[in-house]
Amino acid sequence: MTYDSKAEAMRGRELELLQAAGKIEKLQRQVKFTLIPAQYELSDQVYTRGKLKGQPKRGKLIEREVVYTADFVYINENGEKIVEDVKGFATKDYILKRKLMLFFFGIRVHEIRGRTR
């Protein structure tokens, strides 16, 4: 597997070992959470065929979606869903997305401080 950093690779190996030992389950990498969906102009056009027939078509894209991509998501021994992010340092963008995760989804992101040794 390819990881974004040495610290993330180390944490990935730790979590794989924990999963093999039965301490965690359903380990996933790079899980995407949509915080704000894409915004489109209104359109008066309608689909004329296919499974969307009769539904309004999207207009021109105004703003792209805002997403947070978690490094790891898994279920711990207590059955809780854990969302982890390995960070060397927290950027302003990350801090805002972390806050939005709590506000919209009620998920507190667990930060693992980057370490390579």
C-alpha positions in Angstrom: 0.0 0.0 0.0 1.0 3.6 -0.6 0.7 6.1 2.2 1.0 9.9 2.3 3.7 9.8 5.0 6.0 7.5 7.0 3.9 8.3 10.1 0.7 7.3 8.3 2.4 4.1 7.1 3.5 3.2 10.6 0.0 3.8 12.0 -1.5 1.7 9.2 0.7 -1.2 10.1 -0.2 -0.9 13.8 -3.9 -0.9 12.9 -3.5 -3.9 10.6 -1.8 -5.8 13.4 -4.6 -4.8 15.8 -7.2 -6.0 13.3 -5.3 -9.3 12.9 -5.3 -9.7 16.7 -9.1 -9.1 16.8 -8.8 -5.8 18.7 -10.4 -3.7 16.0 -12.5 -4.6 12.9 -13.6 -3.2 9.5 -10.4 -1.1 9.0 -10.8 1.3 6.1 -8.3 3.8 4.6 -9.0 7.1 3.0 -12.7 7.3 3.8 -14.4 10.3 2.3 -17.0 12.4 4.2 -18.9 15.1 2.3 -19.2 18.1 4.5 -20.9 20.5 2.1 -22.3 19.1 -1.2 -21.6 20.7 -4.6 -23.7 23.7 -5.4 -25.4 24.1 -8.8 -27.3 26.8 -10.6 -31.0 26.2 -10.9 -32.1 24.8 -14.2 -35.5 24.7 -15.9 -34.5 21.7 -18.0 -35.8 18.2 -17.3 -34.5 14.7 -18.1 -36.6 13.3 -21.0 -35.5 9.7 -20.8 -33.7 7.1 -18.7 -34.2 6.4 -15.0 -34.1 10.2 -14.2 -36.9 11.0 -16.7 -39.1 13.8 -15.4 -36.5 15.0 -12.8 -34.9 18.4 -13.1 -31.4 18.5 -14.6 -28.5 20.1 -12.7 -27.4 23.5 -13.8 -23.8 24.7 -14.1 -21.5 23.9 -11.2 -21.1 27.0 -9.0 -19.1 25.6 -6.0 -17.4 22.2 -5.6 -18.1 19.9 -2.7 -16.1 20.2 0.5 -14.9 16.8 1.7 -12.9 15.5 4.6 -10.9 12.4 3.9 -10.0 10.4 7.0 -6.8 8.5 7.0 -8.4 5.5 8.9 -11.8 4.5 10.0 -12.5 1.3 12.1 -14.6 -0.2 14.8 -12.9 -0.6 18.2 -13.4 -3.3 20.9 -16.4 -1.3 22.3 -18.2 -1.2 19.0 -17.5 2.5 18.5 -16.7 3.9 15.1 -13.3 5.6 15.2 -12.1 8.2 12.7 -8.4 8.8 12.8 -6.1 11.3 11.1 -2.3 11.2 11.3 -0.9 14.7 11.5 2.5 16.2 11.6 0.9 19.5 12.2 -2.7 20.8 12.0 -3.4 23.2 9.1 -6.2 25.8 9.3 -8.1 23.8 6.6 -7.9 20.6 8.6 -9.0 22.3 11.8 -12.1 23.7 10.1 -12.9 20.3 8.6 -12.4 18.6 11.9 -14.9 21.1 13.5 -17.4 20.4 10.6 -17.1 16.7 11.2 -18.2 17.2 14.8 -21.0 19.7 13.9 -22.6 17.8 11.1 -21.8 14.1 11.9 -21.2 14.2 15.7 -17.8 12.6 15.0 -14.7 13.6 16.9 -11.6 13.0 14.8 -8.9 11.2 16.7 -5.6 12.9 15.9 -2.5 10.7 15.8 0.6 13.0 16.0 3.1 12.0 13.2 6.1 10.1 14.4 8.5 8.2 12.3 10.4 6.3 15.0 
